[in-house]
Amino acid sequence: MDCLPLKVKLQDEESIYWKGAIKNDDGVKALDVSENGRWIGAGSWDSSICIYCANTFKLLYTFTEHSSAVMGVRFSRDNSKFCSGGADMKAVIWSTTSWTILHSIQMHSDYIMGLRFSPCSRYVAFASNDSTVSVFDCREGHGFLQSIPKRRYWTVSFSPDSKTLVAGSHQSELTYWELSNPAQNNCIKLKESLIILDIAYIKSTLIMTIDSQGLIVALNPERQSEAIFTFKTRASHLGSSLSVYMPTQLVFVSGSSLELFHFSHNDNQEFELKPLWSQRSQTNYWNSTTTYKNGMLVLYAGAGKGGIQVKRFLLPSFKGLLFVQKLRPQPTLGNL
C-alpha cells in the first residue's frame, strides 16, 4: 500500500532494566500505564509483577501473588485499581491508594489470556482459554461467567459506554454481550484459522488485530459483520497489540516491529489510517501502551528479556489536510 511519508519526530528513547522477582532472565509479558501517568505496571513470565514510577522508572512495588506467568495487567480508567490475570487461572485486583489486595478471583479453569476494565471502572472482564468470559463487579464484589463451548478467548474489550462486552477468540469469532442481559450473546464469524489477538474501541468503531496476517481490521458500528477497512502491517503474529489514546485517536501496534498509526473518521463514515512511524527489530514486543500529554506521545513496549522500552514522540498537529489515503468500505468479514 503506497503512502506519502508523514514524519513524526522521535525525541528520545531509553530502556527500563528488567529484573524479575523470581527469575532474573524471564522477561516482560504484560504491560500497562495508568491514565494519570503515574505508574507503569509490568507482569513477567516468571509470575512476578513490578510497579514502577512512570517519571523516574524507580521500582516501587513487587508482587508475587501469582504462581505462573502473568498474562495481562490493566489499570482502571479512574486510576483507583490495578488488576492482573495469570496462567495460574487467578486474577488479583489491587487498590492503587494502599497497594493492598481488594479481590483475589478464581473463576476460571484454564489460562486467563486477556483482561480489561470498563471505561466506568466498575467492571473488569477476563478472557480465558477455558471457553469462558467472566465479568467481575468491583463495586458489588462478585462476578459471573459466560460460556461458549469450544472457543478459546484471547482478548476482551468494553464499548465506550460500558454497556457492551466483546470478546475475540482463537477460533476467529467475535462474541458480544449486553451487560444488562448477559445470558444473550451475538457471535460474528471471521475467516477460518485466524486468531483475534487484540480488540479496542475508537469511539463506536471496533478495531482489532489478527494473527498470521498482520492485519488491522475495523468493523462498521451499525453492521458489525462488515469490515470498514483492512490494513496490512509489518507486525509478526507474536505479541501484536493495540493501544488507543481516545482524544487524539492514536493506534499503536506491536510485534517483531513497532508501528505507530493515526486513525480518524468523520460523520460520513469515511475512515483514514495513516502510518506515522515504524521500527524493525530483532526483539519481539509482547505488549505496548501509550500516554499523551502536551503534544508528547510516550510509547512503552514490553520487549521480553529486553525489559521495557520507552520512546517519546513529538507529534504534529492533526488538523487540516493531513491524510493522504482514504480507506473505503471493504467486503464482509467472511471474505477476509
C-alpha positions as CSV (number, residue, x, y, z in Angstrom):
1,M,0.0,0.0,0.0
2,D,1.7,3.2,-1.1
3,C,1.5,6.2,1.2
4,L,3.3,9.5,1.2
5,P,5.6,9.8,4.2
6,L,4.5,11.7,7.3
7,K,7.3,12.4,9.7
8,V,6.9,12.1,13.5
9,K,9.8,13.2,15.5
10,L,11.3,10.7,17.9
11,Q,12.6,12.9,20.7
12,D,14.4,10.3,22.8
13,E,14.3,6.6,23.9
14,E,15.5,4.6,26.8
15,S,15.0,1.2,28.5
16,I,13.9,0.2,31.9
17,Y,16.2,-2.6,33.0
18,W,14.1,-5.7,33.9
19,K,14.9,-7.9,36.9
20,G,12.3,-10.4,37.6
21,A,11.5,-11.1,41.2
22,I,11.8,-14.8,40.8
23,K,13.9,-15.5,37.7
24,N,16.1,-12.6,36.5
25,D,16.2,-13.8,32.9
26,D,12.5,-14.0,32.4
27,G,11.1,-11.0,30.6
28,V,8.0,-8.8,30.4
29,K,4.8,-10.4,29.2
30,A,2.2,-7.8,30.2
31,L,2.3,-4.1,30.4
32,D,0.1,-1.1,31.1
33,V,0.5,2.6,32.2
34,S,-2.1,4.3,34.4
35,E,-4.3,7.0,32.9
36,N,-2.8,9.7,35.2
37,G,0.7,8.8,34.0
38,R,2.0,7.9,37.5
39,W,2.6,4.2,37.3
40,I,3.9,1.5,35.0
41,G,2.6,-2.0,35.7
42,A,4.5,-4.9,34.3
43,G,3.9,-8.7,34.5
44,S,6.5,-11.3,33.9
45,W,6.8,-14.8,32.6
46,D,8.3,-15.7,36.0
47,S,4.9,-14.8,37.7
48,S,6.1,-11.6,39.3
49,I,4.5,-8.1,38.9
50,C,6.5,-4.9,39.2
51,I,5.1,-1.4,39.7
52,Y,7.4,1.5,38.5
53,C,7.2,5.2,38.9
54,A,6.5,6.4,35.3
55,N,8.6,9.6,35.7
56,T,11.7,8.2,37.3
57,F,11.4,4.5,36.4
58,K,12.1,3.7,40.1
59,L,10.8,0.3,41.2
60,L,8.1,0.9,43.7
61,Y,6.5,-2.5,44.4
62,T,7.0,-6.1,43.6
63,F,4.1,-8.6,43.9
64,T,4.3,-12.4,43.8
65,E,0.7,-13.4,44.2
66,H,0.7,-15.5,41.0
67,S,2.2,-18.9,40.7
68,S,2.7,-18.9,37.0
69,A,3.2,-16.4,34.1
70,V,1.3,-13.1,34.3
71,M,-0.7,-12.9,31.0
72,G,-2.3,-9.5,31.4
73,V,-2.2,-6.4,33.6
74,R,-4.5,-3.3,33.5
75,F,-5.1,-0.1,35.4
76,S,-8.7,1.2,35.7
77,R,-9.7,4.4,33.9
78,D,-10.1,6.2,37.2
79,N,-6.6,5.1,38.4
80,S,-8.0,3.6,41.6
81,K,-7.4,-0.1,40.8
82,F,-4.8,-2.3,39.2
83,C,-5.6,-5.9,38.0
84,S,-3.6,-8.9,36.9
85,G,-4.5,-12.2,35.3
86,G,-2.3,-15.3,35.0
87,A,-1.7,-18.7,33.6
88,D,-2.4,-19.9,37.1
89,M,-6.1,-19.2,36.3
90,K,-6.3,-16.5,39.0
91,A,-7.0,-12.7,38.9
92,V,-6.0,-10.2,41.5
93,I,-7.3,-6.6,42.0
94,W,-5.2,-4.1,44.0
95,S,-6.1,-0.7,45.4
96,T,-3.6,1.9,44.0
97,T,-4.2,4.0,47.1
98,S,-2.7,1.5,49.5
99,W,-1.4,-1.2,47.0
100,T,-3.2,-3.8,49.0
101,I,-5.3,-6.6,47.6
102,L,-9.0,-5.8,47.2
103,H,-10.1,-9.1,45.5
104,S,-8.5,-12.4,44.6
105,I,-10.6,-14.0,42.0
106,Q,-10.7,-17.7,40.9
107,M,-13.4,-18.2,38.4
108,H,-11.6,-19.9,35.5
109,S,-10.2,-23.5,34.9
110,D,-7.5,-22.5,32.4
111,Y,-5.2,-19.6,31.5
112,I,-6.6,-16.0,31.7
113,M,-5.4,-14.7,28.3
114,G,-6.6,-11.1,28.5
115,L,-8.4,-8.6,30.7
116,R,-9.8,-5.1,30.6
117,F,-11.6,-2.6,32.8
118,S,-14.7,-1.0,31.7
119,P,-14.5,2.8,30.9
120,C,-16.6,3.4,34.0
121,S,-14.0,1.5,36.1
122,R,-16.7,-0.6,37.8
123,Y,-16.3,-3.8,35.9
124,V,-13.3,-5.9,34.8
125,A,-13.6,-8.6,32.2
126,F,-11.4,-11.7,31.7
127,A,-11.0,-13.8,28.6
128,S,-9.9,-17.4,29.2
129,N,-8.6,-20.5,27.4
130,D,-11.4,-22.5,29.1
131,S,-14.1,-21.2,26.7
132,T,-15.4,-18.7,29.1
133,V,-15.5,-14.9,29.6
134,S,-16.1,-13.6,33.1
135,V,-17.1,-10.1,34.4
136,F,-16.3,-9.0,37.9
137,D,-18.3,-6.2,39.5
138,C,-15.7,-4.3,41.7
139,R,-18.5,-2.4,43.5
140,E,-20.5,-5.4,44.5
141,G,-17.6,-7.8,44.9
142,H,-18.9,-10.7,42.8
143,G,-18.7,-11.9,39.2
144,F,-20.4,-14.1,36.6
145,L,-19.2,-16.4,33.8
146,Q,-20.4,-16.7,30.2
147,S,-19.5,-20.0,28.5
148,I,-19.3,-20.6,24.7
149,P,-18.3,-24.2,24.1
150,K,-15.2,-25.0,22.0
151,R,-14.0,-21.4,21.9
152,R,-10.7,-20.2,23.5
153,Y,-10.9,-16.5,24.2
154,W,-7.8,-14.3,23.9
155,T,-9.0,-10.7,24.4
156,V,-11.9,-8.7,25.7
157,S,-13.0,-5.0,25.5
158,F,-15.9,-2.8,26.6
159,S,-17.8,-0.4,24.5
160,P,-17.2,3.3,25.4
161,D,-20.5,3.5,27.3
162,S,-19.5,0.3,29.4
163,K,-22.8,-1.4,28.4
164,T,-21.4,-3.9,25.8
165,L,-18.7,-6.5,26.2
166,V,-16.9,-8.0,23.2
167,A,-14.5,-11.0,23.2
168,G,-12.2,-12.3,20.5
169,S,-11.5,-16.0,20.2
170,H,-8.8,-18.3,18.9
171,Q,-11.5,-19.7,16.5
172,S,-11.9,-16.4,14.5
173,E,-15.1,-15.2,16.2
174,L,-16.2,-12.1,18.0
175,T,-18.9,-12.5,20.7
176,Y,-20.9,-9.6,22.0
177,W,-22.9,-9.4,25.3
178,E,-25.0,-6.7,26.8
179,L,-24.2,-6.4,30.5
180,S,-27.9,-5.7,31.2
181,N,-28.7,-9.2,29.6
182,P,-25.6,-11.3,29.7
183,A,-27.4,-14.5,29.0
184,Q,-27.9,-13.4,25.4
185,N,-24.9,-13.2,23.0
186,N,-24.3,-12.4,19.4
187,C,-21.4,-14.2,17.5
188,I,-19.7,-13.0,14.3
189,K,-17.6,-15.5,12.4
190,L,-14.4,-14.5,10.6
191,K,-12.3,-16.5,8.2
192,E,-11.1,-19.8,9.5
193,S,-7.7,-20.2,11.2
194,L,-7.3,-16.6,12.2
195,I,-6.7,-15.6,15.9
196,I,-8.0,-12.3,17.1
197,L,-5.2,-11.1,19.2
198,D,-6.4,-7.7,20.5
199,I,-9.5,-5.5,20.2
200,A,-10.2,-1.9,21.2
201,Y,-12.7,0.8,20.5
202,I,-12.2,4.2,18.9
203,K,-15.5,6.0,19.7
204,S,-18.1,3.5,18.4
205,T,-15.7,1.7,15.9
206,L,-14.2,-1.6,16.9
207,I,-10.6,-2.1,15.8
208,M,-8.8,-5.5,16.0
209,T,-5.5,-7.1,15.2
210,I,-5.5,-10.5,13.5
211,D,-2.8,-13.2,13.8
212,S,-0.7,-14.7,11.0
213,Q,-1.6,-11.9,8.5
214,G,-0.6,-8.8,10.5
215,L,-3.9,-7.2,9.8
216,I,-5.7,-4.3,11.4
217,V,-9.4,-4.5,10.8
218,A,-12.2,-2.0,11.6
219,L,-15.9,-3.0,11.8
220,N,-18.9,-1.0,10.8
221,P,-20.5,0.3,14.0
222,E,-24.0,-0.2,12.5
223,R,-23.4,-3.5,10.6
224,Q,-20.8,-5.4,12.7
225,S,-20.4,-8.2,10.2
226,E,-19.0,-5.6,7.7
227,A,-15.4,-4.6,7.7
228,I,-15.0,-0.9,7.0
229,F,-11.3,-1.4,6.1
230,T,-8.4,-3.7,6.5
231,F,-4.8,-2.7,6.7
232,K,-1.7,-4.8,6.3
233,T,1.1,-4.0,8.9
234,R,4.6,-5.2,9.1
235,A,4.0,-6.8,12.5
236,S,4.5,-10.5,13.1
237,H,1.8,-12.6,14.7
238,L,3.6,-12.8,18.0
239,G,2.6,-10.2,20.6
240,S,0.5,-7.9,18.3
241,S,-1.4,-5.4,20.4
242,L,-3.4,-2.2,20.2
243,S,-3.0,0.9,22.3
244,V,-5.7,3.5,21.7
245,Y,-5.5,7.0,23.2
246,M,-9.0,8.4,22.7
247,P,-8.6,12.2,22.5
248,T,-6.1,12.0,19.6
249,Q,-7.3,8.6,18.3
250,L,-3.9,7.1,18.0
251,V,-3.4,3.4,17.4
252,F,-0.1,1.6,18.2
253,V,0.6,-1.9,17.0
254,S,3.5,-4.0,18.2
255,G,5.0,-7.3,17.0
256,S,8.5,-8.0,15.8
257,S,8.3,-4.4,14.5
258,L,6.9,-1.3,16.2
259,E,4.4,0.6,14.2
260,L,2.6,3.8,15.0
261,F,-0.6,5.0,13.2
262,H,-3.1,7.8,13.3
263,F,-6.7,6.7,12.8
264,S,-9.7,9.0,12.2
265,H,-13.2,9.0,10.8
266,N,-15.9,11.6,10.1
267,D,-19.7,11.7,10.3
268,N,-19.9,10.4,6.7
269,Q,-18.2,7.2,7.8
270,E,-15.1,8.0,5.8
271,F,-12.1,6.4,7.5
272,E,-8.4,7.3,7.3
273,L,-5.4,5.4,8.7
274,K,-2.0,6.9,8.3
275,P,1.3,5.2,9.2
276,L,3.4,7.7,11.2
277,W,6.5,5.8,12.3
278,S,7.9,2.2,12.3
279,Q,11.0,0.5,13.5
280,R,12.2,-3.0,12.7
281,S,13.7,-5.0,15.5
282,Q,15.1,-8.5,16.3
283,T,13.2,-8.2,19.6
284,N,9.6,-9.4,19.9
285,Y,7.4,-6.9,21.7
286,W,4.7,-8.8,23.6
287,N,2.7,-5.7,24.6
288,S,2.5,-2.0,24.3
289,T,0.7,1.0,25.8
290,T,0.8,4.8,25.3
291,T,0.3,8.1,27.2
292,Y,-0.2,11.5,25.7
293,K,0.3,15.0,27.2
294,N,1.0,18.4,25.8
295,G,1.9,17.2,22.3
296,M,4.2,14.4,23.6
297,L,3.3,10.8,23.0
298,V,5.2,8.3,25.2
299,L,5.2,4.8,24.0
300,Y,6.0,1.8,26.2
301,A,6.8,-1.5,24.7
302,G,7.3,-4.8,26.7
303,A,10.4,-6.3,25.0
304,G,10.6,-9.7,26.7
305,K,14.1,-10.0,28.2
306,G,14.9,-6.6,26.8
307,G,12.8,-5.0,29.6
308,I,10.5,-2.1,28.9
309,Q,11.5,0.2,26.0
310,V,10.3,3.8,26.3
311,K,10.1,6.1,23.3
312,R,8.9,9.7,23.3
313,F,7.5,11.4,20.2
314,L,6.7,15.0,19.4
315,L,3.5,14.8,17.4
316,P,2.4,17.1,14.7
317,S,-1.0,18.9,14.9
318,F,-3.6,16.6,13.4
319,K,-5.6,19.3,11.6
320,G,-6.4,20.3,8.0
321,L,-5.5,18.1,5.1
322,L,-3.1,15.8,6.9
323,F,-4.2,12.5,5.5
324,V,-3.2,11.3,2.0
325,Q,-5.0,8.0,2.0
326,K,-8.7,7.2,2.4
327,L,-9.9,3.8,3.2
328,R,-13.3,2.8,1.7
329,P,-15.7,0.1,2.8
330,Q,-14.4,-3.4,2.3
331,P,-16.1,-6.8,1.9
332,T,-17.7,-8.6,4.8
333,L,-15.5,-10.3,7.4
334,G,-16.3,-13.7,6.0
335,N,-14.3,-12.8,2.9
336,L,-11.2,-11.6,4.7
